[in-house]
Amino acid sequence: MRVLDHWLVTPWRRSVVAVVAGALPVLSFPAPSLWWFAYVALVPWILLARTAPTGRRAAYDGWLGGAGFMLAMHHWLLPNLNVFIFVIAALLGALWAPWGWLVRRFLGGTPSLGRCAAALLVLPSVWLVVELVRSWQGLGGPWGMLGASQWQVEPALRLASVGGVWLLSFLVVAVNVAVAVLVAVRESRIPAVASLAATAAATSAAWVWSPRPDVDGRARIAVVQPGVVDGLASPSRRFDREERLTRGLAGQHVGLVVWGESSVGYDLGKRPDLARRIAALSRETGADILVNVDARRSDRPGIYKSSVLIGPGGPTGARYDKMRLVPFGEYIPARSVLGWATSVGRAAGEDRRRGTEQVVMDVGHGLRVGPMICFETAFPDMSRHLAQDGADVLLGQSSTSTFQDSWAPEQHASLAALRAAETGRPMVHATLTGVSAVYGPGGQRLGPWLGTDASTARVYEVPLAHGVTPFVRYGDWPVDVALLVLAGLCATEAVRTLTRRRNAPEPHAPPVHTDRESPARHGR
């Protein structure tokens, strides 16, 4: 350990280690999907920050580790954003600077039992607030929240129904802090083990107490994934393939057919012939078809991405316009300042327009669905609101064809498991080129994924469940708890500072000499 500390004295070496340590948690997400690694992935980063020689250096360790995490989590954006991805990672990484400083504040040196206990509450709370801030759509949204690494772990999905992905992030960080104390602070190993046991007990109690979704029906929903279509006239050729695949669903008694994001590249008001062809498919299959139109609208200015429901008689009038757009991919924030991003990467040449409200659609057979588009499925509040508004099934229409050979398609597909578990509603994730996936109301996977090499239509038997999960009822309460913890920390520190100043001895003032009291000079 002393050799390592000596090696880390050089600032640039320490900086490199911080970036690498911050990047480690990405291995817990798809495609590696080493979910168990999430519970120790932060330990090297914590150990580095606690040994920082100063608080400022610890803040730098937090900043650089955060930049490493963001860069590793979004590395597949590099071909699109080019050098700008490093700028974004550095800016967002700064959110972890206070976290690094607090790691040293509570765990530096030889911490007391009280400091170790406080760290188990404060450090996860700070991490949660960091995730809250970066979850703002203008900063890129909540892609890569640490709790999302647990998407395939049944007990974790049960906990998600209680406190959402926020609760999972809190618990994962708390376990990492306990493991770091266990490794580095010999005097606090017994309390660290006790904390791990207490966390396990609380988690088990929540797992047992959390209500399970009661299945009270089923729906047959088909996903149409055309696969990669390149070259000239690709929108027309893609539509032809989607039409052929959908026609093959005739006679399979489906209740709804879902196409992926940007599955129709023309406004249906300008191309009524396409609307008639989709309506004919609806009559053949006996089901409404939810398509996604990515085009300049004929009834208002601008380009929109919209979920449009087509029935046997044509468009039903049910339409959802995408509300949360992908920064740089679908619009450029502060284009007058950052418009240069279009010259160094494949950023949006024209900003798309936003929708104003979420929509729940009645697709017949007594089934109501709530559509989301693209990375909107990363936002827990959107699926929660759809469940509150009466959606029986959550739908995500996506296209990650730009990142076909990266980890992005699997990462995106995994998010639907969390949204299903949080709301107690099944979720269908339909894409153009994979990965498409369907999950039950408990977040369990239904049937196989449709991978990035698949061009097919598949019918899924989707169990329906109703009732209200604690997350739907109470919302992001773990975030509220984290904010209260930080408010308590600030109040405690303020009182401690005032008390220290009040009890500090008054400095001895030097004697004041007046002209009259000044000693006479010799020689006068």
Secondary structure, DSSP 8 states (H G I E B T S, - for coil): -HHHHHHTTSHHHHHHHHHHHHHGGGGGSTTT--GGGGGTTTHHHHHHHHT-SSHHHHHHHHHHHHHHHHHHHTGGGHHHHTTHHHHHHHHHHGGGHHHHHHHHHHHSSS--HHHHHHHHHHHHHHHHHHHHHHTSGGGT-STT-GGGGGTT-HHHHHHHHHHHHHHHHHHHHHHHHHHHHHHH-GGGHHHHHHHHHHHHHHHHHHHHHS---EEEEEEEEEEEE-----STTHHHHHHHHHHHHHHTTTTS--SEEEE-TT-B-S-TTT-HHHHHHHHHHHHHHTSEEEEEEEEE-SSSSSEEEEEEEEETTEEEEEEEE--S--BTTTB-TTHHHHTTHHHHS---SS------S---EE-STT-EEEEEEGGGGG-HHHHHHHHHTT-SEEEEEE--GGGTTSSHHHHHHHHHHHHHHHHT--EEEEESSS-BEEE-TTS-B-S--B-TT--EEEEEEEEEEES--HHHHH-SHHHHHHHHHHHHHHHHHHHHHHHHHHHS----------TTTS---TT-
